[in-house]
């Protein structure tokens, strides 16, 4: 199975070890990709546990779960990633995440901030760069996940 993060790697060789806690992300980008994959696979505990200590205080498992269950995550594009030269415990990732909600293709573009705590990367916060909702996806259109199928035979089957 291809990894949901669209890295072109197999899930078992990409994000799955992070989600199973058999490995830990070594870079902000790896953590970003694994968090996206956690949303795509409804691994709510992983999402919650990869917030920084400060940010986790403001999160609700129920809110995360509610949002993850409303969406079908279909694509992730990483635009830019960096680790601070002055402080190697701080990094950023700018990404676009595409998801389907109520049969509409949506885009969330964010510049996320990551910090290292106890030698592990955590998501701290982010600045929304763009948030768009596109036209409703018609059943016979190509699926936005780019698997080559019609929407009704692909992600349209899983819309809640």
Secondary structure, 3 states (H helix, E strand, C coil): CECCCCCCCEHHHCCHHHHCCCCCCCCHHHHHHHHHHHHHCCCHHHHHHCECHHHHCCCCHHHHHHHHHHCEEEEEEEEEEEECCCCCCEEEEEEEEEEEECCEEEEEEEEEEEEEECCEEEEEEEEEEEEEEEEECCCCCECCCCCCCEHHHCHHHCCC
